[in-house]
Amino acid sequence: MLRIPKHVAIIMDGNGRWARERGLPRIAGHYEGVKRAEEIVYACQELGVEFLTLYTFSTENWKRPKEEIKALFELFENYLTKKVLELKKRDIRLKFIGRRDRLPKSTLKVMNYAEEETKDCTSLTVILAVDYGGRDEIIRAINKLLNSGIKSITEEEFARFLDLVGIPEPDLLIRTAGEERVSNFLLWHIAYTEFYFSPVYWPDFTKEELIKALEDFSCRERRFGAVL
């Protein structure tokens, strides 16, 4: 029997390699990656996943060529602008985590619009990690704590200063393209998350591949440090 995780997080890796192997520019891989993200969002909703977090642009991605970064944000903005009302109609909420002080103003405008339009949707919450890094998130939380004057804190209280406040920790983390590392993604939140590494490049990660990951997850015995 397929056991559906409440929260799935995905590191969408392999767009560039997918394009290179086909003799295409890297941005072509990102275009295909966006199509795949849309398919997986709808598949997660259909399957009953409540939260889906997608690693969209990391704090380290600023090291990429400026032309690629510009093209990525243009793709991101254009896609969101076209799809927000459809997502709202499907009762899908959009939320963003990460830094906002370094993003283009046009990107922020679209993000704010998307969050506002979908804020009352309840079927599925899609969280896009944009200019996000796990270490950066923790440092930002610590700075908030220092500014608040709090001297001592519990884990539960600290979590209130993090980006995913109010959202359950991921049950399952999927990474595509054969890489087996977490790459600074949700470092605080994945302490007891199950990992699934797929050899498939993200543009080829279909609903069928998602089901494979969920089948594998369904066979896991989650003890959270206890003895069952």
C-alpha positions in Angstrom: 0.0 0.0 0.0 1.3 3.4 -1.0 2.0 5.6 2.1 1.8 9.3 1.2 4.2 11.6 3.0 2.7 14.8 4.3 5.7 16.9 3.1 7.9 16.1 0.2 11.0 18.2 -0.6 12.9 17.9 -3.9 16.3 19.0 -5.1 15.7 19.3 -8.8 19.1 18.5 -10.2 20.3 17.7 -13.7 18.8 20.3 -16.0 22.1 21.4 -17.4 23.4 17.9 -18.0 20.2 16.9 -19.6 20.6 19.8 -22.1 24.3 19.2 -22.7 23.8 15.5 -23.6 21.3 16.6 -26.2 23.5 19.3 -27.6 21.2 22.1 -26.3 22.0 25.3 -24.3 21.6 24.9 -20.5 18.6 27.2 -20.5 16.7 24.6 -22.6 17.2 22.2 -19.7 15.7 24.7 -17.3 12.7 25.2 -19.6 12.1 21.4 -19.5 12.7 21.4 -15.8 9.9 23.9 -15.3 7.5 21.7 -17.3 8.5 18.8 -15.1 8.0 20.8 -11.9 4.4 21.6 -13.0 3.7 17.9 -13.6 5.1 16.9 -10.2 3.1 19.6 -8.5 -0.2 18.3 -9.9 0.9 14.7 -9.3 1.5 15.5 -5.6 -1.9 17.2 -5.3 -3.6 14.2 -6.9 -1.7 11.8 -4.6 -2.6 13.7 -1.4 0.7 15.3 -0.5 0.0 18.4 1.6 3.3 20.3 1.3 5.9 20.3 -1.6 9.1 22.2 -1.3 11.2 22.7 -4.4 14.8 23.9 -4.4 14.5 26.5 -7.1 17.6 28.8 -6.7 20.3 28.3 -4.1 22.5 30.9 -2.4 25.4 29.2 -4.3 23.7 29.6 -7.7 24.8 33.2 -7.8 28.2 31.8 -8.8 26.8 30.8 -12.2 27.3 33.0 -15.3 25.3 36.2 -15.2 23.6 35.4 -18.5 22.3 32.1 -17.1 21.1 33.8 -13.9 19.2 36.5 -15.8 17.6 33.8 -18.0 16.6 31.8 -15.0 14.8 34.7 -13.3 13.1 35.7 -16.5 11.9 32.1 -16.9 10.8 32.1 -13.2 8.9 35.4 -13.5 7.2 34.5 -16.8 6.1 31.1 -15.6 4.6 32.4 -12.4 2.8 35.3 -14.0 1.1 32.9 -16.5 0.3 30.1 -14.0 -0.8 31.9 -10.8 -4.5 32.0 -11.6 -4.5 28.4 -12.8 -2.8 27.3 -9.5 -5.4 29.4 -7.6 -8.2 27.7 -9.5 -6.7 24.3 -8.6 -6.6 25.4 -4.9 -2.8 25.4 -4.7 -1.1 27.8 -2.4 2.3 29.3 -3.3 4.9 30.2 -0.6 8.5 31.3 -0.9 11.4 30.9 1.4 15.0 32.2 1.3 16.5 35.7 1.2 14.7 38.5 -0.6 17.2 41.3 -0.3 19.3 40.2 -3.4 16.5 39.3 -5.8 15.5 41.5 -8.8 12.6 43.9 -8.0 10.6 42.4 -10.8 11.0 38.9 -9.3 9.9 40.1 -5.9 6.8 41.7 -7.4 5.8 38.5 -9.1 6.5 36.5 -5.9 4.4 38.9 -3.8 1.6 38.7 -6.3 1.6 34.9 -6.3 1.6 34.6 -2.5 -1.3 37.1 -2.2 -3.4 35.5 -4.9 -3.1 32.0 -3.5 -3.0 32.7 0.2 -6.4 31.1 0.9 -5.8 27.9 -1.1 -5.7 24.8 1.0 -5.4 21.7 -1.2 -1.6 21.8 -1.5 1.1 24.3 -0.4 4.0 24.6 -2.9 7.0 26.2 -1.3 9.7 27.5 -3.7 13.1 28.0 -2.2 14.6 31.0 -4.0 18.0 32.4 -3.0 17.9 29.8 -0.3 20.6 28.1 1.7 20.2 26.0 4.8 23.2 27.6 6.6 22.0 31.1 5.6 18.5 30.3 7.0 20.0 29.3 10.3 22.3 32.4 10.5 19.3 34.7 9.7 17.3 33.0 12.4 20.2 33.5 14.9 20.4 37.2 14.0 16.7 37.5 14.6 17.2 35.9 18.0 20.0 38.3 18.9 18.0 41.3 17.9 15.0 40.0 20.0 17.2 39.9 23.1 16.4 36.3 23.9 19.2 34.7 26.0 18.1 31.1 26.1 15.9 29.1 23.7 14.6 25.6 23.0 14.5 23.8 19.7 10.8 24.5 19.3 11.2 28.2 20.0 14.2 28.4 17.6 12.1 26.9 14.8 9.7 29.9 15.0 12.5 32.0 13.6 13.1 29.8 10.6 11.6 30.1 7.1 9.4 27.0 7.3 7.6 28.2 10.5 4.2 26.6 10.9 5.0 23.9 8.2 5.8 20.3 9.2 9.3 19.0 8.5 9.8 17.0 5.3 9.0 13.4 5.5 10.8 12.6 2.2 13.6 14.4 0.4 14.1 13.5 -3.2 17.2 14.4 -5.2 17.5 13.7 -8.9 20.4 13.2 -11.3 22.3 10.6 -9.3 23.9 13.0 -6.8 23.8 11.8 -3.2 24.2 14.9 -1.1 21.8 17.6 0.4 23.7 20.6 -0.9 22.8 23.0 1.9 19.0 22.4 1.6 16.8 22.6 4.6 19.6 21.6 7.0 17.7 22.2 10.2 14.5 20.6 8.9 15.7 17.2 7.6 17.1 15.7 10.8 14.6 12.8 10.5 13.7 13.0 6.9 13.9 9.9 4.6 16.2 10.4 1.6 15.6 9.0 -1.9 18.2 9.5 -4.6 17.1 9.0 -8.2 19.5 8.5 -11.1 17.1 10.3 -13.5 17.8 13.9 -14.6 15.1 16.3 -13.4 13.6 16.9 -16.9 12.9 13.2 -17.1 11.5 12.8 -13.6 7.9 12.0 -14.4 5.0 11.1 -12.2 6.0 7.5 -12.6 9.4 8.3 -11.1 7.7 10.1 -8.3 5.6 7.0 -7.5 8.8 4.9 -7.4 10.1 7.3 -4.7 6.8 7.0 -2.8 6.9 3.2 -3.1 10.4 3.2 -1.6 9.3 5.6 1.1 6.3 3.3 1.9 8.7 0.5 2.8 10.6 2.6 5.3 10.2 2.1 9.1 10.4 5.6 10.7 11.3 5.4 14.4 12.5 9.0 15.0 15.1 7.6 17.5 12.7 5.4 19.3 12.3 1.6 19.4 9.1 0.2 17.8 
